[in-house]
Amino acid sequence: MLLLDNWMQRRNSGSDSPRSKTHQSGGSLSVVSSDDEHCLGVGDPIVSRLFEKMIQGVFSDDPTLQLDATMKFRKMLSDTKHSWIEWVVERGVVPRFVQFLRVDHAMLQFEAAWALVNIASGTTHQTQVVINANAIPEFVRLLTSPVLDVRNQAVWALGNIAGDSPLCRDSALQQGALRPLLTLLNENRGLSTQRNATWALSNFCGRGGPQPDWKLISPALTVLAKLIYSTDKKILIDACWSISYLSDGSNDKIQAVIESGVCQRLVDLLMHPSTSVQTPALRSVGHIVTGDDLQTQVVIESGALPALLSLLSSPKEGIRKEACWTISNITAGSPPQIQAVIDANIIPPLINILSNADFKTRKEACWAIANATLGGLQEPTQIRYLVNQGCIKPLCGLLAVTDNKIIQVSLKGLDNILKVGEMDKAAAGAGAANQYAIYVEEAGGMIKIRNLQSHDIRDIHRKAYKIMDEYFPDDEEVDAGAGPANVDASGAFVFNPNAEAPLPSGCGREDTP
């Protein structure tokens, strides 16, 4: 976008995406045969002997013993009550399991892959043991296995590896994991495979960490553009999260997301009955509108504003907050885009949130209103509308919070409003008053602004002084004995009645809501 000011800018979101690694349960939790019901216990001598037999079986040359022992290890690792991962890793059997992935024995491949899936669901160290055993190329190869269960285990394993860390994810991408995964998704080989593969893809797209190499991951967009039309909720959730990760970046990446054709469907999904789908769809839309004005306009023309209006009354606080954040990035755009927000009747509920919501949500509403006042300097009727809807009082209320950035945002918004009030005063002729300054004073804002002149943040006390000097000079004359705040050699603020007014400066930018 063409910034109107170096302070009010579009801001990126934080991240609260769901879990990236999963442990696969299933099968008995006993390592003994069905006619010997001893439960797991390292100190039990019978179980200790069984463990030794299992290790011997894994390293034997007999396929029957290999399968039996691997199955027992898999059942141990499927125990959801006790973690056996480190114990198994320490026995040195991981490389042997990887060897079993290469054999022409589908059942042994399946059991070994399942065991490795659960080992890779553990700590980063445990996942790295799997990688160091050269498992990634074997799992990539098994993505094209003719056996459904083996394919699914390969998908699950690669998803856990990618979900462990950006380093592990990038290693899998560099070894060619994405292409066969996308092929699986395109072939639509059953709901279970689609779900697992979409979840794995979300890990490759950057869940919980920085984005991967764009050249390696961008081919996923074509497949994701199809997946978001799925009727399965789980697939929709992971596909939307994937798009949210890919759209969280530079304008070039945002443009690639737009050109994949996902915007209209993402906007439609804002009204999905499940908040678990709404949330990542909203995050994706929010990331797209952090781009330039043309990119933001695509979202507006896709019908996002009525949907955002509806989401402002969502029963879920997090969705209301994200909707406010998204709106704030739209009101950081051009005056026509601000007018579109006004025409969509979004301002009244936004001001209600600014007055009454949870503080984190009020902060986002504050950004939305303050950004609108900045663009409104080019279209004063927009600021007059904001004032008529009651924005001054809640903005004044935020001057007393402990969040210094929000104090700055509120001050900037009020300053822009007061500028239009001064324009109207000049147009009214001699003897007229700045009506908006009167509103600020009636809302208790003048006292708060006066007090902020002694704030220990330089930008805050300068902005407060500027506002008092320009719009409340009579009050300043009464309190002239106090003088503006100044800084001594030690960095502490002192009052000097003979000091010149400090020059006003803009506030900084905020990258995360």
C-alpha positions in Angstrom: 0.0 0.0 0.0 1.0 3.6 -0.4 1.4 4.7 3.2 -0.2 7.9 4.2 2.1 8.2 7.2 5.1 6.3 8.4 3.3 5.3 11.6 0.0 3.8 10.7 0.8 0.6 8.9 -0.6 -2.8 8.3 0.4 -5.3 11.0 1.0 -9.0 11.0 -0.7 -11.4 13.3 0.7 -13.7 15.9 0.3 -17.4 15.7 -2.0 -19.8 17.5 -2.3 -22.6 15.1 -3.0 -26.2 16.3 -0.6 -28.9 17.3 2.1 -29.9 14.7 3.0 -33.4 15.8 0.7 -36.4 16.6 1.2 -39.7 18.3 -0.6 -42.6 16.8 -2.2 -45.0 19.2 -3.7 -48.4 18.4 -3.3 -52.0 19.3 -2.7 -53.7 22.6 -0.6 -52.0 25.3 1.0 -55.3 26.2 4.2 -56.7 24.7 3.4 -60.3 25.7 1.3 -62.8 23.9 -2.4 -63.1 24.3 -2.1 -66.1 26.6 0.3 -64.3 29.0 -1.3 -61.1 30.3 1.7 -59.4 32.0 1.5 -55.6 31.8 4.5 -53.4 30.8 7.0 -52.8 33.5 10.7 -52.3 33.2 11.5 -53.8 36.6 9.5 -57.0 36.0 12.0 -59.8 35.2 9.5 -61.5 32.9 9.0 -58.3 30.9 12.8 -57.7 30.9 13.3 -61.1 29.2 10.6 -60.3 26.7 12.4 -57.0 25.9 15.6 -58.9 25.2 13.7 -61.3 23.0 12.1 -58.4 21.1 15.6 -56.9 20.4 16.9 -60.2 19.3 13.9 -60.7 17.0 14.4 -57.3 15.4 18.0 -58.1 14.5 17.3 -61.6 13.4 17.3 -62.7 9.8 14.0 -64.5 10.1 11.2 -62.4 8.7 8.6 -64.0 11.0 10.7 -63.0 14.1 11.3 -59.6 12.6 7.6 -58.9 12.1 6.6 -60.3 15.6 9.3 -58.2 17.4 8.6 -55.0 15.4 4.9 -55.4 16.1 5.5 -55.6 19.8 7.8 -52.5 19.7 5.0 -50.7 17.8 2.5 -51.6 20.5 4.8 -50.3 23.2 5.3 -47.0 21.3 1.5 -46.8 20.9 1.0 -46.7 24.6 -0.6 -43.3 25.3 -0.2 -43.6 29.1 3.6 -44.2 29.2 6.3 -42.9 26.8 8.7 -45.6 25.7 10.3 -43.6 22.9 13.6 -42.8 24.6 13.9 -46.4 25.9 13.4 -47.8 22.4 15.8 -45.2 20.9 18.5 -46.2 23.4 18.2 -49.8 22.3 19.5 -48.9 18.9 16.6 -50.4 16.9 15.7 -47.2 14.9 18.2 -47.9 12.0 16.9 -51.4 11.9 13.3 -50.2 11.5 14.4 -47.9 8.7 16.0 -51.0 7.0 12.6 -52.7 7.2 11.1 -49.9 5.2 13.1 -51.1 2.2 12.1 -54.8 2.3 9.5 -56.3 0.0 7.2 -57.2 2.9 4.2 -54.9 3.2 3.3 -55.9 6.7 6.8 -55.4 8.0 7.0 -52.1 6.3 3.7 -51.1 7.9 4.7 -52.1 11.4 8.2 -50.5 11.1 6.7 -47.3 9.7 4.2 -47.1 12.5 6.9 -47.5 15.1 8.9 -44.7 13.4 5.9 -42.5 13.3 5.6 -42.6 17.0 9.3 -42.1 17.6 9.2 -39.0 15.4 6.3 -37.7 17.5 8.7 -37.3 20.4 11.3 -34.8 21.2 13.5 -33.0 18.6 16.4 -35.3 19.6 14.2 -38.4 19.0 13.0 -37.1 15.7 16.6 -36.4 14.7 17.5 -40.0 15.5 14.9 -41.0 12.8 16.3 -38.5 10.3 19.9 -39.6 11.0 18.9 -43.2 10.2 18.1 -41.9 6.7 14.4 -42.5 7.1 13.3 -39.5 5.1 14.1 -40.8 1.6 12.5 -44.1 2.5 9.3 -42.4 3.6 9.3 -40.3 0.5 9.5 -43.5 -1.6 6.7 -45.1 0.3 4.4 -42.2 -0.5 3.9 -44.1 -3.8 3.5 -47.5 -2.2 0.6 -49.5 -3.7 -0.4 -50.4 -0.1 -2.8 -47.9 1.4 -1.8 -48.5 5.0 1.9 -48.2 4.2 1.3 -44.9 2.3 -0.7 -43.5 5.2 2.2 -44.3 7.7 4.7 -42.6 5.3 2.4 -39.5 5.3 2.1 -39.5 9.0 5.9 -39.9 9.6 6.8 -37.1 7.2 4.2 -34.9 8.8 5.7 -35.5 12.3 9.2 -34.9 10.9 8.1 -31.6 9.3 6.2 -30.6 12.4 9.2 -31.0 14.7 11.2 -27.9 13.6 12.0 -25.8 10.6 15.3 -27.6 10.2 13.6 -31.0 10.0 10.9 -29.7 7.8 13.4 -28.2 5.4 15.4 -31.4 5.3 12.3 -33.3 4.2 11.4 -30.7 1.6 15.0 -30.8 0.2 14.7 -34.5 -0.1 11.6 -34.3 -2.3 8.8 -34.9 0.1 6.4 -32.3 -1.3 5.8 -33.5 -4.8 4.6 -37.1 -4.1 2.5 -35.7 -1.2 0.8 -33.3 -3.5 0.2 -36.1 -6.0 -1.5 -38.1 -3.3 -3.8 -35.2 -2.5 -4.6 -34.7 -6.2 -5.4 -38.4 -6.7 -7.9 -38.2 -3.7 -7.2 -41.8 -2.5 -9.8 -41.9 0.3 -10.8 -39.6 3.2 -8.2 -41.0 5.6 -5.4 -40.4 3.2 -6.7 -36.9 2.4 -7.0 -35.9 6.0 -3.5 -37.2 6.9 -1.9 -35.7 3.8 -3.5 -32.3 4.3 -2.4 -32.2 8.0 1.2 -33.1 6.9 1.0 -30.4 4.2 0.2 -27.8 6.8 3.4 -28.7 8.6 5.4 -28.3 5.4 3.8 -24.9 4.9 5.3 -23.5 8.0 3.2 -24.3 11.0 4.8 -23.0 14.2 7.9 -21.5 12.6 9.3 -19.4 9.7 8.3 -20.1 6.2 10.2 -22.7 4.1 12.0 -21.9 0.9 9.2 -20.4 -1.3 10.4 -22.1 -4.4 10.1 -25.5 -2.7 6.7 -24.9 -1.0 4.8 -22.6 -3.5 3.6 -25.6 -5.6 1.3 -26.4 -2.7 -0.9 -23.5 -3.5 -2.5 -25.2 -6.5 -3.6 -28.1 -4.4 -4.7 -26.0 -1.5 -7.0 -24.0 -3.8 -8.8 -27.3 -4.4 -8.7 -28.6 -0.8 -10.5 -25.6 0.5 -13.6 -26.8 -1.4 -13.7 -30.0 0.6 -16.8 -30.8 2.5 -14.7 -32.4 5.3 -14.2 -30.1 8.3 -10.7 -31.6 9.2 -9.4 -31.1 5.7 -10.8 -27.5 5.6 -9.2 -26.6 8.9 -5.7 -27.8 7.9 -6.0 -26.4 4.3 -6.9 -23.0 5.7 -4.1 -23.0 8.2 -1.7 -23.9 5.3 -2.9 -20.9 3.4 -2.6 -18.7 6.4 1.1 -19.7 6.8 1.9 -19.1 3.1 0.1 -15.7 3.0 2.1 -14.5 6.1 4.9 -12.8 4.2 5.9 -10.3 1.6 3.6 -8.8 -1.0 5.0 -11.1 -3.7 3.9 -14.1 -1.6 0.6 -12.6 -0.9 0.2 -12.0 -4.7 0.9 -15.6 -5.4 -1.7 -16.6 -2.9 -4.2 -14.3 -4.6 -3.4 -15.6 -8.0 -4.0 -19.2 -6.9 -7.7 -18.1 -6.7 -8.4 -18.8 -3.0 -9.8 -15.4 -1.9 -13.5 -15.9 -2.7 -13.6 -19.3 -1.1 -11.7 -18.0 2.0 -14.3 -15.2 2.4 -17.1 -17.7 2.0 -15.5 -19.9 4.8 -15.6 -16.9 7.2 -19.3 -17.8 7.5 -18.7 -21.6 8.0 -20.7 -22.9 11.0 -17.5 -24.2 12.7 -15.3 -21.6 14.4 -12.4 -24.1 13.9 -12.7 -23.4 10.2 -13.6 -19.7 10.6 -10.4 -19.0 12.6 -7.8 -20.1 9.9 -9.9 -18.7 7.1 -10.0 -15.3 8.9 -6.3 -15.5 9.6 -5.6 -16.1 5.9 -7.9 -13.1 4.9 -6.2 -11.0 7.5 -2.7 -11.8 6.2 -3.8 -11.0 2.6 -5.0 -7.5 3.6 -1.6 -6.8 5.1 -0.5 -6.4 1.5 -0.8 -3.3 -0.7 -4.1 -1.5 -1.6 -4.7 -3.5 -4.7 -4.3 -6.8 -2.9 -6.6 -5.6 -0.1 -9.2 -4.6 -2.8 -9.4 -8.1 -4.0 -10.5 -9.2 -0.5 -13.0 -6.4 -0.3 -14.5 -7.2 -3.8 -14.8 -10.8 -2.7 -17.4 -9.7 -0.1 -15.3 -9.8 3.0 -16.8 -6.7 4.7 -20.3 -8.1 5.4 -18.6 -11.3 6.7 -16.3 -9.3 9.0 -19.3 -7.4 10.3 -20.9 -10.6 11.2 -17.8 -11.9 12.9 -17.7 -8.8 15.2 -20.6 -10.4 17.0 -19.1 -13.9 17.2 -19.5 -15.6 20.5 -15.7 -16.4 20.4 -13.5 -13.6 21.7 -10.6 -14.7 19.6 -12.6 -14.4 16.4 -13.8 -10.9 17.3 -10.2 -9.9 18.0 -9.0 -11.3 14.7 -11.9 -9.6 12.8 -10.9 -6.3 14.4 -7.2 -6.9 13.4 -8.3 -7.6 9.8 -10.4 -4.5 9.7 -7.5 -2.4 11.0 -5.4 -3.5 8.1 -8.2 -2.5 5.7 -8.6 0.9 7.3 -4.9 1.3 6.9 -5.6 1.5 3.2 -7.0 4.2 0.9 -9.8 6.6 1.7 -12.2 4.6 -0.6 -11.4 1.5 1.3 -12.1 3.2 4.6 -15.4 4.4 3.0 -16.2 0.8 2.1 -15.8 -0.1 5.8 -18.1 2.8 6.8 -20.7 1.8 4.1 -20.7 -1.8 5.4 -21.9 -0.4 8.8 -18.8 -1.8 10.6 -17.9 1.3 12.6 -20.8 1.2 15.1 -20.0 -2.4 16.4 -16.3 -1.6 16.2 -16.8 1.4 18.5 -18.9 -0.8 20.8 -16.0 -3.2 21.0 -13.6 -0.3 21.6 -15.7 0.6 24.6 -16.6 -2.7 26.1 -14.6 -5.7 25.0 -11.7 -7.6 26.4 -8.6 -5.4 26.4 -6.8 -7.5 23.7 -9.8 -7.0 21.4 -10.1 -3.3 22.3 -6.5 -2.8 21.2 -7.3 -4.2 17.7 -10.4 -2.0 17.5 -8.3 1.0 18.6 -5.9 0.3 15.7 -8.8 0.1 13.3 -10.4 3.4 14.3 -7.0 5.2 14.6 -6.0 4.0 11.1 -9.4 5.3 9.8 -8.7 8.7 11.2 -5.4 8.9 9.4 -7.0 8.2 6.0 -9.9 10.5 7.1 -7.6 13.5 7.0 -8.0 13.3 3.2 -11.8 12.8 3.6 -12.8 14.8 6.6 -16.4 13.6 6.3 -15.1 10.2 7.4 -13.7 11.6 10.6 -16.9 13.5 11.2 -18.8 10.2 10.8 -16.4 8.5 13.3 -17.0 11.2 15.8 -20.8 11.1 15.4 -20.6 7.3 16.1 -19.0 8.1 19.4 -15.3 7.2 18.9 -13.8 10.0 21.1 -14.8 8.7 24.5 -13.4 5.2 24.2 -10.2 6.6 22.6 -9.8 8.9 25.6 -10.4 5.9 27.9 -7.4 4.1 26.4 -5.1 6.9 27.4 -5.1 5.6 30.9 -4.0 2.0 30.1 -0.5 0.6 30.8 0.1 -0.4 27.2 2.4 2.3 25.8 1.8 1.4 22.2 -2.0 1.7 22.5 -1.5 5.1 24.3 0.4 6.2 21.2 -2.2 4.9 18.8 -5.0 6.6 20.8 -3.1 9.9 20.9 -2.5 9.8 17.1 -6.2 9.0 16.5 -7.3 11.9 18.7 -4.8 14.2 17.1 -6.2 13.5 13.7 -9.7 14.0 15.0 -8.8 17.3 16.6 -7.2 18.5 13.3 -10.5 18.1 11.5 -12.2 19.9 14.5 -9.7 22.8 13.9 -10.6 22.8 10.2 -14.2 23.1 11.0 -13.5 25.8 13.6 -11.7 27.9 11.0 -14.5 27.4 8.4 -17.1 28.6 11.0 -15.4 31.9 11.4 -14.4 34.1 14.3 -15.5 33.1 17.7 -16.1 29.5 16.8 -14.7 26.7 19.0 -13.1 23.4 18.1 -16.1 21.2 18.9 -14.1 18.0 19.0 -11.7 19.5 21.6 -14.8 20.1 23.7 -15.8 16.5 23.3 -12.4 15.3 24.3 -12.5 17.5 27.4 -16.0 16.3 28.3 -14.8 12.7 28.0 -12.0 13.3 30.4 -9.4 13.2 27.7 -7.8 16.6 28.2 -6.8 15.7 31.8 -5.4 12.4 30.7 -3.4 14.1 27.8 -2.2 16.8 30.2 -0.9 14.1 32.6 0.8 12.2 29.7 3.1 15.2 29.3 5.1 13.7 32.2 5.1 10.2 30.7 8.5 8.6 30.7 8.2 7.5 27.0 9.5 10.3 24.9 7.1 9.9 22.0 4.1 9.9 24.3 5.1 13.0 26.3 5.9 14.9 23.1 2.7 14.0 21.4 0.7 14.9 24.5 2.5 18.3 24.7 1.8 19.0 21.1 -1.9 18.2 21.5 -2.2 20.4 24.6 -0.3 23.2 22.9 -2.4 23.2 19.7 -5.9 22.4 20.9 -6.0 23.3 24.6 -3.9 26.4 24.9 -6.1 28.0 27.6 -5.6 25.1 29.9 -1.9 25.2 29.3 -1.8 28.9 30.3 -3.5 28.0 33.6 -0.9 25.3 34.2 2.0 27.1 32.7 3.9 26.8 36.0 4.4 23.1 35.4 6.0 23.5 32.0 6.8 20.7 29.5 8.6 17.6 30.5 12.3 17.4 29.7 15.1 15.0 30.1 18.2 15.6 32.3 21.7 14.3 31.6 20.9 11.0 33.4 17.9 10.3 31.2 15.3 11.2 33.9 12.4 13.5 33.1 12.2 16.8 34.9 10.0 19.9 34.5 11.6 23.1 33.2 9.2 26.0 33.0 11.6 27.9 30.7 12.1 25.0 28.2 11.0 25.2 24.6 8.4 22.7 23.5 9.8 19.5 22.1 9.2 18.8 18.5 6.4 16.3 17.8 7.3 12.9 16.2 5.4 10.0 14.9 5.0 6.8 16.8 6.5 3.6 15.7 4.9 0.6 14.0 3.5 -2.5 15.6 4.1 -5.8 13.8 1.9 -8.1 15.9 -1.6 -7.6 17.3 
